[in-house]
Amino acid sequence: MEYLKCDADQLKSFGGFYTAKEISRQPELWLETYNMLLKEKEKIYNFISKILGQKCPYIILTGAGTSAFIGEALVGPFQKKWGVFTRAIATTDLITHPENYFMRSRPTLLISFARSGDSPESLATVELANKYCDNLYKLNITCNKEGELAKKMDSDNSYVFLLPEETNDISLAMTSSFSSMLLAGLLILDIEKIEDLLPVVNKLKECGNFILDKCIDELRKLAESDFQRMVFLGSGPLVGTARESHLKVQELTDGNIICAYDSFLGFRHGPRAVANNVTVIAYLLSNNFHAKKYELDLIRSVNSISKGHKSIAIGNGYDPKEFNFDLPIVFPKDISDIPEEFLPVIFILPAQIIGFFKSMSLGLSPDSPSNSGSITRVVKGVTIYKEDPIDI
């Protein structure tokens, strides 16, 4: 058995078996996630309809770390599709300043994303929402049936969607849990017509398998090259994936590779100073024709000024000869029929793979790369304090 073109026994010997397996099985889990949501279509639709039918509803997409970045990728599509005021707010912000984010007078749907469902911030956020919202609905999207969030079906205003058990990653870094929860959020967004989204899910699976089958060698070569920094750029929904990508490489390399993220246009305003001859810039290219004009202009600008950096581009719709990327990932079939908001599901794969192989090349164990123990699978050491009653 092989994962990421590495023998399973070899992977086990250096502590990379679970991460490699979890990265590799994502396309299959996307289809399984779709099928599970299809079975719960009516229940989820009825639950969502209860709040969307009210006056001035308010939606909060939340989670901690990687799970928070799911909300960042989804916030635009949610507000656009449902026409409802939506914010992506990390649990790590909500628990320190709940009064800045909750609005007591508005019907609120709190959508929580969590791999384990046991992080103290996630649990505290639900309790705070109960205190600060008079009309609260809770949708918990989680991978762990034994987690505390999975047990929070405490009223008719609560709903828990459990993803396939295999998405509950064993390794430290969230991989299949991130992409599958992200896909679940996108499918719930159009749950009434979920049957129409099967071709999209199949296309995602096809594109994911293309990266896993055809791009591994080049991604590994890039990962094993000599670089010290990596920057990920995206637009719209892909900014959230750029942020998750930067975290993935940084945590899998135990901080040996310093990473950053930004939007394409935001990169012009100072952050591009990080680009030098030990930097890899990863461009996550939209299939939004309007947005891509700005993206390609930025790449031309970087190439005209910055010298010596390496570059990787993910996406179609440009002339490879003009940009001379070190690693262009161009899908063999047109991806213009994939809705823009679904691209993050597949565009996270290269960062996961680069992080995995860079971790190996540094002599780390990808399943548990943190030698100091400063990063753990479920965050530890967080004390949740009660608020001053005067603030509630």
Secondary structure as GFF3:
##gff-version 3
##sequence-region A 1 392
A	DSSP	beta_strand	2	3	.	.	.	ID=ss1
A	DSSP	beta_strand	6	7	.	.	.	ID=ss2
A	DSSP	alpha_helix	8	13	.	.	.	ID=ss3
A	DSSP	alpha_helix	17	24	.	.	.	ID=ss4
A	DSSP	alpha_helix	26	39	.	.	.	ID=ss5
A	DSSP	alpha_helix	41	52	.	.	.	ID=ss6
A	DSSP	beta_strand	58	62	.	.	.	ID=ss7
A	DSSP	alpha_helix	66	82	.	.	.	ID=ss8
A	DSSP	beta_strand	85	88	.	.	.	ID=ss9
A	DSSP	alpha_helix	91	94	.	.	.	ID=ss10
A	DSSP	three_ten_helix	98	100	.	.	.	ID=ss11
A	DSSP	beta_strand	108	114	.	.	.	ID=ss12
A	DSSP	alpha_helix	120	132	.	.	.	ID=ss13
A	DSSP	beta_strand	136	142	.	.	.	ID=ss14
A	DSSP	three_ten_helix	149	151	.	.	.	ID=ss15
A	DSSP	beta_strand	158	162	.	.	.	ID=ss16
A	DSSP	three_ten_helix	165	167	.	.	.	ID=ss17
A	DSSP	alpha_helix	176	189	.	.	.	ID=ss18
A	DSSP	three_ten_helix	191	197	.	.	.	ID=ss19
A	DSSP	alpha_helix	198	214	.	.	.	ID=ss20
A	DSSP	alpha_helix	216	223	.	.	.	ID=ss21
A	DSSP	beta_strand	229	234	.	.	.	ID=ss22
A	DSSP	alpha_helix	238	252	.	.	.	ID=ss23
A	DSSP	beta_strand	258	263	.	.	.	ID=ss24
A	DSSP	alpha_helix	264	267	.	.	.	ID=ss25
A	DSSP	three_ten_helix	271	274	.	.	.	ID=ss26
A	DSSP	beta_strand	279	284	.	.	.	ID=ss27
A	DSSP	alpha_helix	289	305	.	.	.	ID=ss28
A	DSSP	beta_strand	310	314	.	.	.	ID=ss29
A	DSSP	alpha_helix	320	323	.	.	.	ID=ss30
A	DSSP	beta_strand	327	329	.	.	.	ID=ss31
A	DSSP	three_ten_helix	340	342	.	.	.	ID=ss32
A	DSSP	alpha_helix	343	347	.	.	.	ID=ss33
A	DSSP	alpha_helix	349	361	.	.	.	ID=ss34
A	DSSP	three_ten_helix	389	391	.	.	.	ID=ss35
###
